[in-house]
């Protein structure tokens, strides 16, 4: 009987270690040596399973996008049509943060490195575009009279408020800031009420 393929296990262990390094030291401070030490492996093992540091960053971006997509799909699958907008707001502004400060640090680090790594930029752009589309689709289902473009614009506004508010979580802001974010989001949703019938170009 041959030796078991450890690729999946080792890849997960390495990416977990890399993510911890990014949280502690930032992306630029997370060298292969540091990741190897965090993972309890030799640098050569990391290179064997994932390649060089740029490849490691790409794999982390791929995993981050995949996890976010799974979360969005789970939300869509659970939506009650009678409570669609209520659930959308709860999805965007949960009473208890679903995305940890550490996760946000990883996401922001990946977005920042996109300027120098086109593949990572494409992945993170896809991540944002898919999130906006998920929200836009829900808005169109609740407000079919709104134009596609208007629903997309409102969705982007909602996602922007969501991310900006989440990025401020480390400050421990008073609850009124969370209520203000949600009120602003609700105002954007309400602006769809009077939209004319959809005219798709």
N, C-alpha and C positions, 0 to 999 in steps of 0.2 A: 504494500500500500504506500503510495507516494506521500510526500509531505504536504500538509494543508496549505492552501494559498492564503497568506496573511495580508495581502494587499489592502483589502477593505479595512481590516482592523488597524493595521499600521497607519494607513492614511488618516483614519479618524483620530488616532492618538496624536499624530503629528500636527494635524490641523487644530486639535484642541489645545495643544501646547503652544502653537503659533498664536492662536487667539488670546491665550493668557498673556503671552509676551507683548502683544499689541496693546492690550489693556494696561499692562504695567509700564511698558517702555515706549509706546508709540510704534508706528509701523517702521519708521526709519531706525529706531533703536532695536529692532527685532532681527538680529543677524542670525544666520544659520547656526552659528556656534551657540548663541543664546537659546535658540529653539531646541537644539540638540540637548543642551543641558536640561532644559525644562521638561523635555520628553523622556529624558533618561536614556538617550540613544546616541550613537556615534553620528557625526555629521554625514558620513558616507552612507548610513542607512537612510537618512532623510533624502539625500540626493538620489539614492536607488529607487525609492518609492515615488517621490514627487519632483525630482529634478532640482534646478537652481532656485534662487530666492524669488525671481519673477514668476516662475511656475507655481511656487508656493502661494504667492499673493493671488494669482489667478484662481487657484483651487479654493482658497478661502472665499473669494468673491462668488464663485460658483455655488458653494455651499450656502452662503448667506442669502443669495437670490433664491435658491431652491427652498430654503426654510421659510422665507417670507411668502413665496408663492403658495406653499402648502397651507400656511396660516390664512391667507386670503381665500383660498378655495374652501377651507373649512368654514369660514364665515359665510360665504355665499351659499353653501349647502345647508346652513342652519337658519337662514333668514325666513321669518314668518311674513308673508306678503302683507298681512294686516298691521304689522309693526315695523315695516321696512326702514323708515327714516329714524325711528327711535333706536332700532338696533344698529343702524349705520353710525349714528352719533356715539353710541356706546362702544362700537368697534374702534372708532377714531379717538375717542376720549374716554377710555375705561376708568372706572372709579379707582381701580388699583392698576398701576402701570404693568402692562404685559411685557413690554420691551424694557429690559433693564438698562441702567446707565452704561454698564459694560458693553451691552450689545450696540448701543448708540455710538459708543466710542469706536467700535470696530467698523460700523457702517460709515461713519464720518471719515475714518482713516482711509477706507477703500475709495470713497468718493474723491478724497483729496489726491490720491495717487493716480487717479484716472488721467490726469494731464500727461503723465509720463508713460503710462501703460494703456495703450488703446483698447486692448482686450478687456481690461478691468473697467475702463470707461464705458465700453459697450454694455458690459454686464450690469453695471450700476444704473446706466440709463434705461436699460430694459426693466430693471427693478422698479424704478420710479414710474415709468410709462405703464407698466402692468398694474401698479397700485392705483394710479389715477384712473385707468380704464375700469378697474373693479368698482371704484366709487362712482364713476360716471354711469356705468351700466345700471347700478342700483338707483341712481337719480332718474334715469330715463324710464325705468320701470314704475317709479312712483309718480313721475311727472311727464307722461308721454306727450304732453302739449309743448314741452320745451324743445328748442332746436338741439340737435346733436352737439353743435359747437358750443352753445350756451351751457349745456349740461357738463361738457368736458371742462369748460372754463371754471365753472363752479366747483367741479371735482378737484381741479388743480388747486383752487383756493383753499378747499377743505384740507387737502393733503398738506399744503404749505403750513396752515395753522397747526395742524396735528404735529408735524415734525418740529416746527419751531417751539411749540409748547413742550414737547417731549425733551428737546435738547436743553431746556431750562430746568428740568427736574433736579439736577444736582444742587441747585440753589435752595431747594426746599421752600419754594414760594408759598405764600398763604393760599388757602383754598379759593379765594376770590379770583385769582389769576386763572385757575382752571375753569371756574364758572364763566369768566369773561371769554375765554377761548371757545367754550361750547356755545355761548350766546352768539358770538360772532359767526360761528359755523351755522347755527340755526338761521341767522339772518340771511346768509348766503343761500341756504336751501329754500327759504321762504321766497327769495327773489325769483324763483322759477315758477311760482304760482301763476303769474300773469303772462307767461311767455306765449307767443303765437304758435300756431300749429307747426309741427316740424317740417322744414323744407330742406331735405338733404340735397346738397349740391351734386 
